[in-house]
Amino acid sequence: MKGNQETQVGVWVTPLRKTGTGKNQQKNTNQVIQGLGTSNSVQSEETNHITNLDAHYNGRIWITWRPDYYRLVPVSITAQVVTCEVLYIPMQLKFVLSFVYAFNTKEERKTLWESLVEHSENCTLPWMILGDFNSVLYMDDRIGGNPITWAEVADFQQCMEECGLVELPQQGNKYTWNDRHVDQRIYSKIDRALINEEWLESMPSCPARCLPEGISNHCPLKVCLTDERARTKKSFKFCNSWGQHPQFIDLVKQSWETPITGCKMFQIMKKLKLLKKELKILNNQHFRDIEVEAKEDRDALTQAQQKSKAHWIKLGDDNTRYFYSVIKHKKLKQAVTQLKNDNGVWQFESETIAQLIVGYYEGLLGQKSSSRVRASRSIMANGNIYH
């Protein structure tokens, strides 16, 4: 997980058996630490680390972080998951991270699902769980090999439902693991990032990207914290309440009667832009406090609910909150986060993606010309006339 700068907290999977003397074990530890990082700038910085070596003889999970950007407090350490409370210092964001490296068999993974459900019961902070779950979640999470059965996904799906988790949408490769066989290779998606409702509501945009595999047959998963959501120009939306204002008809009439020179379509577009400008002024003058009024009405409704103690109203509020979470997650999944350019190279920056989209439609529809080709009257006069 990275911020905007080269700051990271990462999970690494590597064996470090509890064998040999303390000096040999420390030597192995130092060799692992020296191999961590993706750039010289990261490796040169001071990093802290924790492992689950005390919970498993192989030390299956390593977590490293830069203490000048992150503060990590371990909450629980088991053989399959390490959970920490994290403070991201530059943005003063406090959240929970659980790093998972699950066992291979279904029976062994039951303790993992139980520990996640147990933590969710008392978790009030934004929570992300990421890593190698060694289990598929959906029926289309594998290509090749034996077909996925309901028994394979039932425990994982039940855990997500009980914890109130949704999957963080990922860029890059869909399948994160393969068996590297030359013939009849098997591809599976067993590495993923999950988030709870609090993360979805309160955390900034966190795109997840599946990087190409390296020496491992797993694709690394990279999650980036952004300081703020990309600022884009909001589209104009007409509010029905404007039509009830006494000045509305006059504003429409005034904009529509403004003389405009040009073809009919240009006149219509120009008048619509003039009307949009006037409607924005009307909104700022008379409808700007509509959110405050809505909050006051919502508070009044809450008091009425408390007085009436109507159980069905409470259920309605819970459903509203749930549907808002579903809408937010759907928008997150539908966002265009990557696009190939003309050279077939993936682009991930929002400004570059916007330029590619505009360029595509300019090539499809053409660009505005500074001059118009006039029709030749002599040709028209000498041509045939059809009735």
C-alpha positions as CSV (number, residue, x, y, z in Angstrom):
1,M,0.0,0.0,0.0
2,K,1.4,3.3,-1.0
3,G,0.7,7.0,-0.6
4,N,1.2,9.6,-3.3
5,Q,5.0,9.6,-2.5
6,E,7.2,6.6,-2.3
7,T,5.9,5.6,1.1
8,Q,4.7,2.1,1.7
9,V,3.5,-0.5,4.0
10,G,3.8,-4.0,2.4
11,V,3.2,-7.6,3.0
12,W,5.7,-10.2,1.8
13,V,5.4,-14.0,1.8
14,T,8.7,-15.8,2.5
15,P,9.8,-18.8,4.7
16,L,12.0,-18.1,7.6
17,R,12.2,-21.3,9.7
18,K,13.0,-21.2,13.4
19,T,16.2,-23.3,12.9
20,G,19.8,-22.8,13.7
21,T,21.3,-20.4,16.2
22,G,20.1,-16.9,16.9
23,K,22.9,-15.5,14.8
24,N,21.9,-17.6,11.8
25,Q,18.3,-16.6,12.2
26,Q,19.2,-12.9,12.4
27,K,21.4,-13.3,9.3
28,N,18.4,-14.8,7.4
29,T,16.2,-11.9,8.6
30,N,18.7,-9.3,7.4
31,Q,18.9,-11.0,4.0
32,V,15.1,-10.8,3.7
33,I,15.0,-7.2,4.7
34,Q,17.7,-6.2,2.2
35,G,15.7,-7.8,-0.5
36,L,12.5,-5.9,0.2
37,G,11.4,-2.8,-1.8
38,T,10.9,-2.0,-5.4
39,S,13.3,0.9,-5.9
40,N,16.6,2.1,-4.5
41,S,14.9,5.1,-2.9
42,V,12.7,2.8,-0.8
43,Q,15.5,0.4,0.1
44,S,17.7,3.2,1.4
45,E,15.1,4.4,3.8
46,E,14.8,3.1,7.3
47,T,12.0,0.5,7.6
48,N,10.4,-1.4,10.5
49,H,9.0,-4.9,10.2
50,I,7.0,-7.5,12.0
51,T,6.3,-11.2,11.2
52,N,4.1,-14.0,12.4
53,L,7.2,-16.2,13.1
54,D,6.0,-16.8,16.7
55,A,2.6,-18.1,15.4
56,H,4.0,-20.3,12.6
57,Y,7.5,-21.9,12.3
58,N,7.9,-20.7,8.7
59,G,7.1,-17.0,9.4
60,R,4.6,-16.9,6.6
61,I,3.8,-13.2,6.7
62,W,6.2,-10.3,6.8
63,I,4.9,-6.7,7.1
64,T,7.3,-3.8,6.5
65,W,6.7,0.0,6.7
66,R,8.4,3.3,6.9
67,P,7.9,4.7,10.5
68,D,8.1,8.3,9.3
69,Y,4.9,7.8,7.3
70,Y,3.1,5.0,9.1
71,R,2.4,3.9,12.7
72,L,1.5,0.2,13.0
73,V,0.1,-1.4,16.2
74,P,-0.4,-5.2,15.9
75,V,-3.9,-6.2,17.1
76,S,-3.7,-10.0,16.5
77,I,-1.1,-12.3,15.0
78,T,-2.0,-15.9,13.9
79,A,-0.6,-18.4,11.4
80,Q,-2.9,-17.1,8.6
81,V,-3.6,-13.5,9.3
82,V,-1.9,-10.5,10.9
83,T,-4.2,-7.6,11.8
84,C,-2.8,-4.1,12.6
85,E,-4.2,-0.7,13.4
86,V,-2.5,1.8,11.1
87,L,-2.1,5.6,11.2
88,Y,-1.1,7.2,7.9
89,I,0.7,10.2,9.2
90,P,0.6,12.6,6.2
91,M,-3.3,12.5,6.0
92,Q,-3.9,11.5,9.7
93,L,-6.0,8.5,8.6
94,K,-6.6,5.7,11.0
95,F,-7.7,2.3,9.7
96,V,-7.2,-1.4,10.2
97,L,-5.3,-3.7,7.8
98,S,-5.4,-7.5,7.9
99,F,-2.7,-9.3,5.9
100,V,-3.7,-12.8,4.9
101,Y,-1.8,-15.9,3.8
102,A,-4.3,-18.7,4.0
103,F,-3.6,-22.4,4.3
104,N,-4.1,-24.7,1.3
105,T,-6.9,-26.9,2.6
106,K,-10.5,-26.0,3.3
107,E,-10.5,-27.4,6.8
108,E,-7.4,-25.4,7.8
109,R,-8.9,-22.2,6.5
110,K,-11.9,-22.4,8.8
111,T,-9.9,-20.8,11.6
112,L,-9.1,-17.9,9.3
113,W,-12.8,-17.3,8.5
114,E,-13.6,-17.5,12.2
115,S,-10.9,-15.0,13.2
116,L,-12.1,-12.5,10.6
117,V,-15.7,-12.8,11.7
118,E,-14.6,-12.4,15.4
119,H,-12.7,-9.2,14.6
120,S,-15.6,-7.7,12.5
121,E,-17.9,-7.9,15.5
122,N,-15.9,-5.2,17.4
123,C,-14.4,-3.3,14.4
124,T,-15.6,0.3,14.1
125,L,-12.7,1.6,11.9
126,P,-12.3,1.4,8.2
127,W,-11.0,-2.1,7.5
128,M,-9.2,-3.7,4.6
129,I,-8.2,-7.4,4.3
130,L,-5.8,-8.3,1.5
131,G,-3.5,-11.1,0.5
132,D,-3.5,-14.7,-0.6
133,F,-6.7,-16.4,0.5
134,N,-5.9,-19.6,-1.3
135,S,-9.6,-19.9,-2.1
136,V,-11.7,-18.7,-5.1
137,L,-14.7,-16.6,-4.3
138,Y,-16.9,-16.8,-7.4
139,M,-17.7,-19.5,-10.0
140,D,-15.6,-17.7,-12.7
141,D,-12.5,-17.3,-10.7
142,R,-10.6,-20.2,-12.3
143,I,-9.7,-21.3,-15.9
144,G,-8.6,-24.8,-16.5
145,G,-8.5,-27.7,-14.0
146,N,-11.6,-29.0,-12.2
147,P,-14.8,-26.9,-12.3
148,I,-15.5,-24.7,-9.3
149,T,-18.0,-26.2,-6.9
150,W,-20.3,-24.5,-4.4
151,A,-18.4,-26.2,-1.6
152,E,-15.2,-24.3,-2.6
153,V,-16.8,-20.9,-2.3
154,A,-19.4,-21.3,0.4
155,D,-17.1,-20.6,3.5
156,F,-15.5,-17.6,1.9
157,Q,-18.8,-16.1,0.8
158,Q,-20.4,-16.7,4.2
159,C,-17.4,-15.0,5.9
160,M,-17.8,-11.9,3.6
161,E,-21.5,-11.7,4.4
162,E,-21.1,-12.0,8.1
163,C,-18.3,-9.4,8.1
164,G,-20.1,-7.0,5.8
165,L,-17.3,-7.0,3.3
166,V,-17.1,-6.1,-0.4
167,E,-14.3,-6.6,-2.9
168,L,-12.2,-3.6,-3.8
169,P,-12.2,-3.4,-7.7
170,Q,-8.8,-4.3,-9.2
171,Q,-7.0,-3.1,-12.3
172,G,-4.7,-5.3,-14.4
173,N,-4.8,-9.1,-14.5
174,K,-8.1,-10.8,-13.5
175,Y,-6.4,-14.0,-12.5
176,T,-3.6,-13.6,-9.9
177,W,-2.1,-17.1,-9.8
178,N,-1.2,-19.9,-12.2
179,D,0.5,-23.3,-11.9
180,R,3.1,-22.5,-14.7
181,H,2.5,-25.7,-16.5
182,V,3.5,-25.6,-20.1
183,D,0.4,-27.6,-21.2
184,Q,-3.1,-27.0,-19.9
185,R,-2.1,-24.2,-17.5
186,I,-4.5,-23.4,-14.7
187,Y,-5.3,-19.7,-13.8
188,S,-7.1,-18.7,-10.6
189,K,-8.0,-15.5,-8.7
190,I,-7.1,-16.2,-5.1
191,D,-5.4,-12.9,-4.2
192,R,-7.7,-9.9,-3.6
193,A,-8.5,-6.9,-1.4
194,L,-11.7,-6.6,0.7
195,I,-13.1,-3.6,2.5
196,N,-15.9,-3.0,4.9
197,E,-18.7,-0.4,4.8
198,E,-16.8,2.1,6.9
199,W,-13.9,2.1,4.5
200,L,-16.2,2.6,1.6
201,E,-17.9,5.6,3.3
202,S,-14.9,7.4,4.9
203,M,-11.7,6.6,3.1
204,P,-10.3,8.4,0.0
205,S,-10.0,6.7,-3.3
206,C,-7.8,3.6,-3.1
207,P,-7.2,2.0,-6.5
208,A,-5.9,-1.6,-6.4
209,R,-3.7,-2.9,-9.2
210,C,-2.6,-6.4,-10.0
211,L,1.0,-6.2,-11.2
212,P,2.6,-8.7,-13.6
213,E,4.0,-11.8,-11.9
214,G,7.8,-12.0,-11.2
215,I,9.7,-14.8,-9.7
216,S,6.6,-15.9,-7.9
217,N,3.6,-17.5,-9.6
218,H,1.4,-14.9,-7.8
219,C,0.7,-11.4,-9.2
220,P,1.6,-8.7,-6.6
221,L,-1.3,-6.6,-5.4
222,K,-0.6,-2.9,-5.1
223,V,-3.1,-0.5,-3.3
224,C,-2.5,3.2,-3.5
225,L,-3.9,5.9,-1.1
226,T,-4.6,9.2,-2.8
227,D,-4.8,12.5,-1.0
228,E,-8.1,13.3,-2.6
229,R,-10.5,12.2,-5.3
230,A,-9.7,13.4,-8.8
231,R,-11.4,16.7,-9.3
232,T,-13.5,16.7,-12.4
233,K,-15.9,19.3,-13.7
234,K,-19.4,18.4,-12.5
235,S,-22.0,17.9,-15.2
236,F,-24.9,20.2,-15.3
237,K,-28.1,18.8,-13.7
238,F,-31.5,20.3,-13.9
239,C,-33.4,20.5,-10.6
240,N,-37.2,20.2,-10.8
241,S,-37.6,22.7,-8.0
242,W,-36.3,25.5,-10.2
243,G,-39.4,25.2,-12.4
244,Q,-41.5,26.3,-9.4
245,H,-39.7,29.6,-8.8
246,P,-41.5,32.7,-10.1
247,Q,-38.5,33.9,-12.1
248,F,-38.0,30.6,-13.9
249,I,-40.3,31.3,-16.9
250,D,-38.8,34.8,-17.4
251,L,-35.2,33.5,-17.3
252,V,-36.1,30.9,-20.0
253,K,-37.9,33.5,-22.1
254,Q,-35.0,36.0,-21.8
255,S,-32.3,33.5,-22.8
256,W,-34.4,32.1,-25.7
257,E,-35.1,35.6,-27.1
258,T,-31.5,36.6,-27.1
259,P,-30.4,37.1,-30.8
260,I,-27.7,34.7,-31.9
261,T,-26.0,34.6,-35.3
262,G,-25.3,31.3,-36.9
263,C,-27.0,28.1,-38.0
264,K,-30.0,26.8,-36.2
265,M,-28.2,24.2,-34.3
266,F,-25.5,26.7,-33.1
267,Q,-28.3,29.1,-32.0
268,I,-30.0,26.3,-29.9
269,M,-26.7,25.3,-28.3
270,K,-25.7,28.9,-27.5
271,K,-29.1,29.7,-26.0
272,L,-29.0,26.5,-23.8
273,K,-25.6,27.6,-22.5
274,L,-26.9,31.1,-21.7
275,L,-29.9,29.5,-19.9
276,K,-27.6,27.2,-17.9
277,K,-25.6,30.2,-16.7
278,E,-28.7,32.0,-15.5
279,L,-30.1,28.9,-13.8
280,K,-26.8,28.4,-11.9
281,I,-27.2,32.0,-10.6
282,L,-30.8,31.3,-9.6
283,N,-29.7,28.2,-7.8
284,N,-27.0,30.1,-5.8
285,Q,-29.4,32.8,-4.8
286,H,-32.5,30.8,-3.8
287,F,-31.6,27.1,-3.5
288,R,-28.1,27.2,-2.0
289,D,-29.3,26.3,1.5
290,I,-31.3,23.3,0.4
291,E,-28.8,20.9,1.9
292,V,-29.1,22.7,5.3
293,E,-32.9,22.5,5.1
294,A,-32.7,18.9,4.2
295,K,-30.5,18.2,7.2
296,E,-32.9,20.0,9.5
297,D,-35.8,18.0,8.1
298,R,-33.8,14.8,8.5
299,D,-33.1,15.7,12.2
300,A,-36.8,16.4,12.7
301,L,-37.7,13.1,11.2
302,T,-35.2,11.3,13.5
303,Q,-36.9,12.9,16.5
304,A,-40.2,11.8,15.2
305,Q,-38.9,8.3,14.8
306,Q,-37.6,8.2,18.4
307,K,-40.9,9.4,19.7
308,S,-43.0,7.0,17.8
309,K,-40.6,4.1,18.2
310,A,-41.7,2.7,14.9
311,H,-39.8,-0.4,14.2
312,W,-40.5,-0.4,10.4
313,I,-39.1,3.2,10.1
314,K,-35.8,2.0,11.6
315,L,-35.7,-0.9,9.1
316,G,-36.3,1.7,6.4
317,D,-33.3,3.7,7.5
318,D,-31.1,0.6,7.7
319,N,-32.1,-0.3,4.1
320,T,-31.4,3.3,2.9
321,R,-27.9,3.1,4.3
322,Y,-27.4,-0.3,2.7
323,F,-28.5,0.8,-0.7
324,Y,-26.3,3.9,-0.5
325,S,-23.3,1.6,0.1
326,V,-24.3,-0.6,-2.8
327,I,-24.5,2.5,-5.1
328,K,-21.1,3.7,-3.9
329,H,-19.5,0.3,-4.6
330,K,-21.2,0.1,-8.0
331,K,-19.7,3.5,-9.0
332,L,-16.3,2.3,-7.8
333,K,-16.6,-0.8,-10.0
334,Q,-17.8,1.2,-13.1
335,A,-15.1,3.8,-12.9
336,V,-12.7,3.9,-15.9
337,T,-9.3,3.4,-14.1
338,Q,-7.2,2.1,-17.0
339,L,-7.2,2.4,-20.8
340,K,-4.8,1.3,-23.6
341,N,-3.3,3.9,-25.9
342,D,-2.7,3.6,-29.6
343,N,0.6,1.8,-28.9
344,G,-1.2,-0.9,-26.8
345,V,0.3,0.5,-23.5
346,W,-2.0,0.6,-20.4
347,Q,-2.5,4.1,-19.0
348,F,-3.6,4.7,-15.4
349,E,-3.5,8.4,-14.9
350,S,-7.0,10.1,-15.0
351,E,-5.8,13.0,-17.1
352,T,-4.2,10.7,-19.7
353,I,-7.3,8.5,-19.8
354,A,-9.5,11.6,-20.4
355,Q,-7.2,12.7,-23.3
356,L,-7.4,9.3,-24.9
357,I,-11.2,9.3,-24.8
358,V,-11.4,12.8,-26.2
359,G,-8.8,11.9,-28.9
360,Y,-10.8,8.8,-29.9
361,Y,-14.0,10.8,-30.4
362,E,-12.2,13.6,-32.2
363,G,-10.9,11.0,-34.7
364,L,-14.4,9.5,-35.0
365,L,-16.4,12.7,-35.3
366,G,-13.7,15.2,-36.6
367,Q,-12.6,18.5,-35.2
368,K,-14.1,21.9,-35.5
369,S,-12.9,23.8,-38.6
370,S,-12.0,27.5,-38.5
371,S,-13.6,28.0,-41.9
372,R,-16.5,26.6,-43.8
373,V,-16.5,25.5,-47.4
374,R,-19.0,27.5,-49.3
375,A,-21.1,26.0,-52.0
376,S,-20.4,27.1,-55.6
377,R,-23.4,28.9,-57.0
378,S,-22.2,28.4,-60.6
379,I,-22.1,24.6,-60.1
380,M,-25.5,24.7,-58.5
381,A,-27.0,26.8,-61.4
382,N,-25.6,24.4,-64.1
383,G,-26.7,21.3,-62.3
384,N,-29.8,19.2,-62.9
385,I,-33.0,20.1,-61.0
386,Y,-35.1,17.3,-59.7
387,H,-38.7,17.9,-58.8
